[in-house]
C-alpha cells in the first residue's frame, strides 16, 4: 500500500479493441442503412461499388441519388452526431456534471441568434451566411459565458450559471430579431428544429477542418480528464494544471459544437444520450468514453435521420424533434439515477 500523503496516479481503463470494433461496425452498418434505404431503394452491391468509384451498373438517376444526395447526407450525419457526442462527453468530463451537454454554455442560443440575424436581415445570403453566422454565434456565446464565469469566480458552478444567464440573454435577443421578420418565422423555426435536408459536399468540406482539430484535441485529453475526475487538488498534486486543461477542453468541445450546429441547426440530446450509453456499456474512463462516443454518436444520428426521413415519407420529420422524443425520457432517467446516487 502507498504511504499516507503520497498521491497515487490513477490508472484509467484503456480502450480495448472489441468495444472499438463494435462501435465502428455499428457506425458502418448505420451508414449502409442510410445509403440504401429511402423512397428509392438501392441494390447493396451496386451501391457499394458506386461509393468506391467503380462501375456499378446503377442508372444515372440512381447514381446521382446516391452520390449527390444520400452519401453527403449520411457522411454529414455521422460527422455531426460524432461531434455532438464527443463534445457532450468533453463537457461532462471537464464540468464534472453528468447532465452537461454541448449547448450548456450558450452555444445553441448564440447559433440561433446568428442564424436568425441572417435569415431576417440578409435573406439573399442565407445559403452561405447561415452556417457562418451560426458558427460564429455559437463560439461567441460560449466565449461570453466563459468570460463572465471566470469573472464571477473559480469553479464549474459559476461557469454553468454564467452559461444559463448568457443563454437567456441571447434567447431574448433572438426573439427581438424575430419580431422584425415575422414573415420569415417558418424558415427560422425550420433551422432551429435541426435537420440534414440541406446536406451537401460543400457543407461537409466546410466543417471538416474544424471537426478534425476539435476531435483530435479532445481525444488527446482523455487521460487528463480522468485525472481531473479525482478533483483539482489531486490533479495539482500530480502536476496537472486543471485550469489550463479545463480551458482547452472547453474550447475544443465548443469548436466541435459550433461546427455541428453550423450545418445542422439545433439537434438536442445527442451529447447526453450517447456518452451515458457508452459509460453504461464500456466504463467511465474518458480514454474509452471519448472515442466510443465519437463513433456511437455518428451511428445514432445517422439512424435517427433515417427514421426522420422515412417515418412520414414523402414528408420529413424535423431531426431535432425526433432526437428530443428519444432523448427526453433518457434525460429524465439519467436525472433520476443521479439523484438516487446523491441521496
Secondary structure, 3 states (H helix, E strand, C coil): CCCCCCCCCCCCCCCCHHHHHHHHHHHHHHHHHHHHCCCCCCCHHHHHHHHCCCCCCCCHHHHHHHHHHHHHHHHHHHHHHHHHHHHHHHHHHHHCCCCCCCCCCCHHHHHHHHHHHHHHHCHHHHHHHHHHHHHHHHHHHHHHHHHHHHHHCCCHHHHHHHHHHHHHHHHHHHHHHHHCCHHHHHHHHHHHCCCCCCCCHHHHHHHHHHHHHHHHHHHHCHHHHHHHCCCHHHHHHCCCCHHHHHHHHHHHHHHHHHHHHHHHCCCCCHHHHHHHHHHHHHCCCHHHHHHHHHHHHHHHHHHHHHHHHHCCCCCCCCHHHHHHHHHHHHHHHHHHHHHHHHC
